[in-house]
Amino acid sequence: MKTLVINTGSSSIKFALFQMPRGTELASGLVEQIGEEKGAISLKKDGEKFSEQLQIQNHQVGLALVGSWLMDPKYALIDAPNEVKAVGHRVVHGGEAFQKTTVINSEVKEKIKELFGLAPLHNPPNYEGIEVSEKVFSEAIHVAVFDTAFHQTLPAKAYRYALPNYLYDQYGVRVYGFHGTSHRYVARVSAEHLSINPDKANLITVHLGNGASMTAVKNGKSVDTTLGMTPLTGLVMGSRVGDLDPGVIFYLEEERGYSIEKVKAMLNKQSGMKGLAGDNDLRTITNRAEAGDEQAKLALDIYCYRIKKYIGAYMAVIGPLDGIVFTAGVGENSALVRKLVCEEMSHLGIVIDDVKNEVRNDQIRDINSNKSSVNVLVTPTNEELEIAIQTYQLLK
């Protein structure tokens, strides 16, 4: 069964075509700079990349391009839209309404619209992607896979804030968590790699990209996570602040005259590594740190120290631990970050092998020393494949 995965952003569309149930990726691609003067579409197949620059006025044009490129005879992927039997859509926020992958109908779409306020940057383009895809691939069954769904197993003691009860009862103010599709995927494949039943695995998954989060996985279920009601708290991120004393916001507004709009923009777009080091590209920061840049060194220390603190906290929550899993762009590729996080952790049974840690490839691999009582893994994430798997399993 050919299954298409669509991840619609505010100005981009990421897509991948899979043959299920084998999970074989037939092609993947990206439509970017939608609505700008110069846009682009690219497609990868069998290790070869094809691309074209052109203006893409809106998402409808972009998704029509996805369909036409998939049907282009030179790629030999599909002959007609009806060959795509299912389309899995990434939807960032499902609130408390969606605890699992769901077939999309009018009621589901209305609920997604109601949740726009919880994810104003993500849910509206996700919704538009669904609307347009239903027209382009009209004979396919469309399925929503929610980033927050994996975290719906959090106990109340982990997801409730110590705020007046009515804020939760009336407005749903609570921890929802994000990156759930990635955390679910790497937890499962890491458990299988360790020959552990995924439903019994106790892991800490560390998703480090421009956005970053950690999840405590106990018996295969998310029991705590660093991102909250919004993707702003927790770890230090590319441009987001992470954990912060809320009193700082009051101080900036009341004592320094900052508007709420300015504070919001600062915390989301000008903080994190960008605020600390003037750059949100960890490769550049690493090069500067290795060249002796003290500002870059401090930024890396703060970044890794925050991760280290959460590892200790989550070990307290989980108990006996099967493994720590690094994933996503930084987690998979930065040996320095993994080293800084794991050093001086032998008292918790965490010791990495420096030689193994320096290896770079796209395979799941162990980097712990034989002196370590805790497995430490680098597990490449594949959110598109996880969406295709969940879509297929639901329809099956």
Protein Blocks (a to p, Z undefined) as FASTA:
>chain_A
ZZddddddfkbccddddddfklpafbdcddehehiabdcddddeehiacddddddfblml
mmmmmmmmmmpmklomafbfklpmbdcdddfbgcjmbgbdcdddfklmmmmmmmmmmmmm
lmmmmmmmmmmmmmmmmmbccddddfklmmmmpcfklmpccddfklmmmnopacebgakl
mmmmmmmmmmmmnopafklcccddddddfbdcddddeehiafbdfbdfbckehjddfklg
bjadfklmmmmmmmnopafklmmmmmmmmgcjllmnopabfklmmmmmmnopaklmmmmm
mmmmmmmmmmmmmmmmnopafbdcdedjklmmmmklmmmmmgoplmnopacdfklmmpcc
fbdcdfbdfkbcbdcddddddfklmmmmmmmmmmZZ
